[in-house]
């Protein structure tokens, strides 16, 4: 059974940083690309970033380019999302994704 467990969310002031983690179990982690998505209240879930199996290819939503960095550690079955220069519009529940599998999400709130 596939499990994706996110952590690292919280309340941060504008301009601050957070690092999200997602630990995967029940899969051969290095065999899959991974992604982070987010969903703000009243909005559709949107793609934030993806990373290929060994990290050689990374893609970002235009809204986070230059501020967010996705990375992975295949030895730890973990994918990360480093978020810098956070803005109030980054407030959302952030989800880890592998194909059709989703984590439970972690809340990120950017507010002064």
Buried (B, 14 or more C-beta within 10 A) or exposed (E): EBEBBBBBBEEBEEEBEBEBBBBBEEBEBEEBBBBBBBBBEEEEBEBBBBBEBEBEEBBBBEEBEEBBBBBBEBEEBBBBBBBBEBEEEBBBBBBBBBEEBBBEBBEBBBEE
